[in-house]
Amino acid sequence: MNPLLQWLGAMPAPLRSPLAIILGAIPGALARYYATIFLARVFGNDLPYATFLINFSGCVGMGLVVTLATQPALVSPDLRLLLAVGFLGSYTTFSTYALEVTSLWRMGQFGEGVLYGLGSLVIGAIGILLGNLIAHRLTI
């Protein structure tokens, strides 16, 4: 067993989950930062290629982790939290969003998944515009 997972497994239950998330979040955020720099150099900044590729790779990673996590012998609950919530959650929240949409679809809630998916995009964009408006009002 991995020494990190052994160390986490020895922690009291109330500390184990937050520590697993923290230990994944730090490298996830750094991976996103350095991947953005690298991909912007490779593809340029004409379109947000870096964000697009990071979101796609995060979704592939989320699909891999969540699928493997259904087999407890392959992925422990602590490792699932470290990878899915910690690393991928800070690498891209888009992967969580996509997981939620596809989970709704798998449960037979196709309409709800489409509504949630499109609604999140629209509301997110409106939220950005609202934040911009508030910031401009505060600085005038």
Sequence and secondary structure as in RCSB ss.txt:
>XXXX:A:sequence
MNPLLQWLGAMPAPLRSPLAIILGAIPGALARYYATIFLARVFGNDLPYATFLINFSGCVGMGLVVTLATQPALV
SPDLRLLLAVGFLGSYTTFSTYALEVTSLWRMGQFGEGVLYGLGSLVIGAIGILLGNLIAHRLTI
>XXXX:A:secstr
  HHHHHHHTS HHHHHHHHHHHHHHHHHHHHHHHHHHHHHHH SSS HHHHHHHHHHHHHHHHHHHHTTSTTTS
 HHHHIIIIIIIHHHH THHHHHHHHHHHHHTT HHHHHHHHHHHHHHHHHHHHHHHHHHHHHH 
